[in-house]
Amino acid sequence: MSKKVNPYKDSRLGKKEQVKHMFDTISGSYDGLNRVISFGIDIKWRKKVVKLVSEKSPKTVLDIATGTGDLAIALTKTGAEKVVGLDISAGMLDVGKLKIAKKKLNHTIDMVLGDSENLSFEDNSFDAITVAFGVRNFENLERGLSEILRVLRPGGRLAILETSVPTKFPFKQGYAFYTKYILPAVGKVFSKDRSAYTYLSESASVFPHGKEFNNILDKIGFIGIENMPQTFGVASIYVATK
């Protein structure tokens, strides 16, 4: 398992509480900063996730760690009757609710405050479940993935978009420099929370990816596991089935 990285090194709070506080603090600037830091490529990655989910023609979709709802909004294009966006941060959800109301999608998307490692939904509740840049924030990764398996219907699709680390020259070296120096510097300039973007880059660098993450999904009980590196390996899309 990967090295544990928390947002605030001097905090006595657990990772879950720290993550909640961090995202509440940066919620107002998160969307704009995300576009700048990722050069807008994250939009393209989310579209690929939506396409993969659409292949299953789901009626119900759960987007875990939905944040401000970008993926939940995009998932309405799958034709799903109901999309539920769940997040531990009320601040992020508040931003997302405004975006959803502006797009008049309130009838399709429910934004729910909740804990990804203790889901309040019944077994076999959703046809598809997605997580974009959220699993590395789980306090207990295996527990969170087990909860996803529990509420996913048999035959249902899980699609996870998460950061990964390039392995080939020169992308590996360029990525290391960017995440260590550029990303935290930009975050410190534009965010009220000076620790947040340092944590986001550090957590990305130590999180299991590729075959290592595939093995964790297999251990939890998922089948049909695939991982698809994106943009020279700086992110990966993982697809699995219950």
Secondary structure, 3 states (H helix, E strand, C coil): CCCCCCCCCCCCCCHHHHHHHHHHHHHHHHHHHHHHHCCCHHHHHHHHHHHHHHCCCCCEEEEECCCCCHHHHHHHHHCCCEEEEEECCHHHHHHHHHHHHHCCCCCCEEEEECCCCCCCCCCCCEEEEEEECCHHHCCCHHHHHHHHHHHEEEEEEEEEEEECCCCCCCHHHHHHHHHHHHHHHHHHHHCCCCCHHHHHHHHHHHCCCCHHHHHHHHHHCCEEEEEEEEHHHCEEEEEEEC
